[in-house]
Amino acid sequence: MRHSSGRRGQVEPLAAIVAVATVGVAIGLYAGVLDGVVEPDDERDTDAIAVATLSVDGRRITVGPAPSDGETMTASRRVAVRTAPGVVRPGRLSITVWR
C-alpha cells in the first residue's frame, strides 16, 4: 500500500487563480466596495452587480457579467498571486460595480 502520491494535494494554476479571484471578490465586497456606491442614509441597494477581473502574467480572468452601459465604479489594487507551488507573481485585482 502506497502512503503518498506525487500529485496528492496539488492544484492546477488556473484553478488557484480562480479561487484567489473569488476570495478577493468576496473580501472586497464585504470590506466596502459598495460603500462608495450607496450613500449611508440610503437603504442598501440589493440590485447592485459586480464583476471581478484578475490580471497576472499577461493572462486575464473575469468573473461576473459584463458591465452595462450605465454608470460604473471601479476599484483596483495590486495583489500577490500564486501561479505555481512556490511561485508568486504580482497581479492586479479590479472590481467594477454598477446598478
Secondary structure, DSSP 8 states (H G I E B T S, - for coil): --S--TTTT---HHHHHHHHHHHHHHHHHHHTGGGGTS-TTS---TT-EEEEEEEETTEEEEES----SS-EEEEEEEEEEEEETTEEEEEEEEEEEE-
